Amino acid sequence: MTKEPQDLAHMKCAPCRSGTPPLDATSAGAFLQELPGWAIEEGLLTKTFRFANYHETLAFVNATAWISHREDHHPELRVGYNETRVSYVTHSIGGLSRNDFVCAAKLEALFAL
């Protein structure tokens, strides 16, 4: 039986229960294949988004904040004039969870509109 690709952008984040282990490298790698331009660096799921100007950068930051609020899962953001570096990790489990990849996919979906 062939496994259907997951549509991460349409999934919802779920609270991680105490004792939930972080994703192993194989699982994280499988999710990462669905997110072009994203990388796992020092245990964080990261990507730098580039924009034409500060206005576009802040519009993206505000959209990211809205998604984060809706999913109750928040990234670290490093904001510059024409770029924003987004980093996800699930602090409560000390590593990456499916939630990190779901939120990253939702940010990617912003550019598909």
C-alpha positions in Angstrom: 0.0 0.0 0.0 1.4 3.4 -1.0 1.5 6.0 1.7 -0.3 9.2 0.7 1.7 12.4 1.1 0.8 14.5 4.1 -0.7 17.9 3.6 1.0 19.6 6.5 -0.5 23.0 5.8 -4.0 21.6 6.4 -3.2 19.9 9.7 -3.7 21.5 13.1 -1.1 21.6 15.9 -1.9 19.4 18.9 -0.6 19.9 22.4 2.5 17.7 23.2 1.8 15.7 26.4 4.5 15.5 29.1 7.0 12.8 28.2 6.3 13.0 24.4 9.6 12.3 22.7 10.9 14.6 20.0 10.8 13.3 16.4 13.6 11.0 15.4 15.9 12.0 12.5 14.1 9.8 10.1 10.6 11.2 10.9 12.0 14.8 10.9 13.7 14.1 7.5 10.5 12.9 6.0 8.6 16.0 7.1 11.5 18.2 5.9 11.2 16.8 2.4 7.7 18.5 2.2 9.2 21.9 3.0 11.5 23.3 0.3 14.1 25.7 1.5 13.8 24.7 5.2 16.6 23.1 7.1 17.3 21.6 10.4 20.2 23.5 12.0 21.3 22.9 15.6 18.0 21.1 16.4 15.9 24.0 15.0 13.6 23.9 11.9 14.7 27.1 10.1 14.3 29.2 7.0 15.1 32.8 6.0 12.4 34.5 4.0 13.5 37.5 1.8 11.3 40.4 0.8 11.5 43.5 -1.4 11.2 46.0 1.5 10.4 46.5 5.2 6.7 46.8 4.6 6.5 43.3 3.0 8.7 41.9 5.8 6.4 43.2 8.5 3.3 42.0 6.7 4.9 38.5 6.8 5.8 38.9 10.5 2.2 39.8 11.2 0.8 36.9 9.2 3.2 34.6 11.1 1.9 36.0 14.4 -1.7 35.3 13.3 -0.8 31.7 12.3 1.1 31.2 15.6 -1.8 32.5 17.6 -4.3 30.2 15.8 -2.1 27.2 16.2 -0.8 28.1 19.7 2.7 27.3 18.5 5.2 30.1 18.2 8.5 30.5 16.4 11.6 32.5 17.1 11.8 35.3 14.6 14.8 37.4 13.6 13.5 40.4 11.7 15.6 42.6 9.4 14.8 45.2 6.8 14.1 42.8 4.0 14.2 39.4 5.6 12.9 37.3 8.5 14.6 34.2 9.8 12.0 31.8 11.3 13.0 29.0 13.7 10.7 26.4 15.2 11.3 23.9 18.0 8.9 22.5 20.6 10.4 23.6 23.8 8.1 21.5 26.0 9.7 18.3 24.5 13.2 19.6 23.9 13.2 19.0 20.2 11.2 19.0 17.0 7.6 17.8 16.9 5.0 17.5 14.1 3.7 21.0 15.2 6.9 22.6 14.0 6.5 21.2 10.5 2.8 22.0 10.4 3.4 25.7 11.2 6.3 25.8 8.7 4.0 24.5 6.0 1.4 27.1 6.9 4.0 29.8 6.4 4.9 28.3 3.0 1.2 28.3 2.0 1.2 32.1 2.4 3.4 32.3 -0.7 1.1 30.0 -2.8 -1.8 32.4 -2.7 
